[in-house]
């Protein structure tokens, strides 16, 4: 049987590329693709010539995964995010979530437990008071939202890397994932988890973390965009299986940082 190659008229293929790019959720990534990708460039990067809008979207997602790999290779655990004087703290700090402020989760700190699973030696749940007894660290860093705004805040808590070592996590594993009380979930690479500025944040601006910022615990990662900083964290796991994330599974870039 002779296999025929159907050639899509170039103007139609370019329209499909534009429409598929529009369907990519993340604004910053969509803008980048719109500025830089041509049909020929997409073919070069993915090794195929997409002939439907669905295959075009799949090709764009492969470009995004390639971008994740490049960002991971460029990431340096020794490079710190900028810090700022307390005079630059924005108070009140902006609220941001996939829901409105009227839906902020109210978590009972007395009942809360941080559940641990995956490639971890000690899976005993941790209470909030136990986390507060560990050595704490504070930082004044900038939160950068994918929507285009940023704000400086002061965060205090337990360095995530120190906690992972304390519970006997497999530090050679690829991912650390988080599950939250507001049904949000995300994951990060192990190198970012071990970065010295990555915090299990318990405080904001010198006081207990308010519910609107993620009480009782959020993960503060100043080297990543805001959607990689989960709030109301109630479970953490270490794995070699790609865990995805709430926005990542909807088209956002997974690595999400520098």
C-alpha positions in Angstrom: 0.0 0.0 0.0 1.3 3.4 -0.9 1.2 5.9 2.0 0.1 9.3 0.8 1.4 12.5 2.5 -1.3 15.1 2.6 0.1 18.6 2.3 -1.8 21.3 4.2 -2.0 24.6 2.4 0.4 26.9 4.2 -2.1 29.6 5.0 -4.4 27.1 6.6 -1.6 25.5 8.6 -0.5 28.9 9.9 -4.1 29.6 11.0 -4.1 26.3 12.9 -0.8 27.3 14.6 -2.3 30.6 15.6 -5.5 29.0 17.0 -3.6 26.2 18.8 -1.3 28.8 20.4 -4.4 30.8 21.5 -5.6 27.7 23.4 -2.4 27.5 25.5 -3.5 28.7 28.9 -0.5 30.5 30.3 -0.4 34.1 29.0 3.3 34.6 29.1 4.0 31.3 27.3 1.3 32.0 24.8 2.8 35.4 24.0 6.3 33.9 23.6 5.0 31.3 21.2 3.1 33.9 19.2 6.1 36.0 18.9 8.6 33.3 18.0 7.1 30.2 16.5 6.5 29.7 12.8 5.2 26.5 11.2 8.7 25.7 10.0 10.2 26.4 13.5 7.6 24.1 15.1 8.3 21.4 12.6 12.1 21.7 13.3 11.6 21.6 17.1 9.2 18.6 17.2 10.3 16.6 14.2 6.9 16.5 12.6 4.6 18.6 10.5 1.3 19.1 12.4 -1.7 18.8 10.1 -4.6 19.3 12.5 -5.3 21.8 15.3 -5.1 18.9 17.8 -1.7 17.8 16.6 -0.6 21.4 16.6 -1.5 21.7 20.3 0.3 18.5 21.0 3.4 19.8 19.2 3.2 23.0 21.3 3.0 21.0 24.5 6.1 19.1 23.4 7.9 22.4 23.0 6.8 23.3 26.5 8.2 20.1 27.9 11.5 20.8 26.1 11.4 24.2 27.6 11.1 22.6 31.1 14.2 20.5 30.4 16.2 23.6 29.4 15.1 25.6 32.4 16.1 22.6 34.7 19.5 22.5 33.1 20.0 26.2 33.6 18.8 26.3 37.2 21.6 26.8 39.7 21.0 25.8 43.4 23.8 28.4 44.2 22.0 31.3 42.6 19.8 33.2 45.1 16.7 35.3 44.3 17.1 39.0 45.2 16.2 40.1 48.7 14.8 43.5 49.7 14.6 45.8 52.7 11.5 45.5 54.9 10.6 49.1 53.9 9.6 47.6 50.5 7.1 45.1 51.9 3.6 45.4 50.3 1.0 45.3 53.1 -1.6 44.2 52.5 -0.1 41.6 50.2 -2.3 40.8 47.2 -4.5 37.7 47.4 -4.4 35.4 44.4 -6.0 32.0 43.8 -8.1 30.1 41.3 -11.1 31.2 43.4 -12.3 34.4 45.0 -11.5 35.7 48.5 -15.0 34.7 49.7 -13.9 31.1 49.2 -10.6 31.2 51.2 -10.1 27.9 53.1 -10.4 28.0 56.8 -8.1 25.3 58.2 -8.1 24.4 61.9 -4.4 24.6 63.0 -5.0 22.4 66.0 -6.3 19.6 63.9 -4.0 20.1 60.9 -1.3 17.5 60.1 1.2 17.5 57.3 0.9 14.0 55.8 4.1 12.5 54.2 4.4 9.8 51.6 6.5 8.4 48.8 10.2 8.1 48.9 10.5 9.1 52.6 12.0 7.1 55.4 9.9 8.6 58.2 6.3 9.2 57.2 5.0 10.3 60.6 2.6 13.2 60.2 3.8 16.6 61.5 1.8 19.0 63.6 2.1 22.7 63.3 3.6 23.2 66.7 6.3 20.6 65.8 7.2 22.6 62.7 7.5 25.8 64.7 10.0 24.1 67.0 12.4 23.5 64.1 15.0 26.2 63.2 13.3 29.0 61.3 14.5 31.3 58.5 13.0 34.6 57.2 13.3 36.2 53.8 12.0 39.4 52.1 11.6 38.4 48.5 9.4 39.2 45.5 6.4 37.1 44.5 6.0 37.2 40.7 2.6 36.2 39.3 2.2 34.8 35.8 -0.6 37.4 35.3 2.0 40.2 35.2 2.0 41.7 38.7 4.6 41.3 41.5 4.8 42.2 45.2 7.4 42.0 47.9 6.6 40.2 51.2 8.4 38.8 54.2 8.1 35.1 54.8 9.3 33.0 57.7 9.4 29.3 58.2 11.4 26.0 57.9 13.8 25.5 55.0 12.3 22.8 52.9 15.7 21.2 52.2 16.4 20.8 55.9 13.0 19.3 56.5 13.5 16.8 53.6 16.8 15.7 55.1 15.2 15.4 58.6 12.5 13.0 57.4 14.9 10.9 55.4 13.6 11.9 51.9 15.4 10.3 48.9 17.3 13.4 47.7 18.1 11.7 44.5 14.4 11.5 43.6 13.2 13.8 40.8 10.1 15.4 42.3 8.5 16.8 45.4 4.7 17.1 45.2 2.2 19.0 47.3 -1.5 18.6 47.9 -3.6 21.4 49.4 -6.7 21.9 51.5 -8.2 24.0 48.7 -7.9 21.1 46.2 -4.9 22.8 44.6 -1.8 20.7 43.9 1.6 21.2 42.3 5.1 19.7 42.2 8.7 20.9 41.8 12.0 19.4 40.9 14.2 18.2 43.8 16.9 20.8 43.0 14.4 23.6 43.6 13.1 21.8 46.8 16.7 21.9 48.2 17.3 25.5 47.2 18.3 27.4 50.3 15.5 30.0 49.9 12.7 27.4 49.5 10.6 27.6 52.6 7.8 25.8 54.3 6.3 29.2 55.2 4.5 29.5 58.5 4.6 33.3 59.0 4.0 36.4 56.9 5.6 39.7 57.9 6.4 38.5 61.4 3.0 37.0 62.3 1.2 33.8 61.8 0.4 33.1 58.2 -3.1 34.5 57.6 -5.7 32.2 55.9 -5.6 34.4 52.8 -1.9 33.7 52.4 -2.2 29.9 53.0 -2.5 29.1 56.7 -1.2 26.9 58.2 1.6 26.4 55.7 2.5 27.5 52.2 5.6 26.6 50.2 7.4 29.8 49.3 9.8 29.5 46.4 11.2 32.9 45.3 13.0 31.3 42.3 9.6 30.3 40.8 6.4 32.0 39.6 3.5 32.3 42.0 1.5 29.3 40.8 4.4 27.1 42.0 4.0 28.4 45.6 1.1 26.3 46.9 -1.0 27.4 49.9 -2.8 25.5 52.7 -0.5 22.5 52.1 -1.7 19.4 53.9 0.3 16.6 52.2 3.8 16.3 50.7 5.3 13.4 48.8 8.6 12.5 47.1 8.5 10.6 43.8 10.2 9.7 40.6 6.9 9.7 38.7 5.9 13.0 37.1 3.1 14.5 39.3 1.9 17.5 37.2 0.0 20.2 38.9 -3.3 22.1 38.9 -2.3 24.7 36.3 0.4 22.6 34.7 -2.2 20.0 33.7 -4.1 22.9 32.0 -1.1 24.0 29.9 1.1 26.0 32.2 4.9 25.5 32.0 5.8 22.9 34.6 9.2 24.2 35.7 7.9 27.7 36.2 11.0 29.5 37.3 14.6 30.4 36.8 
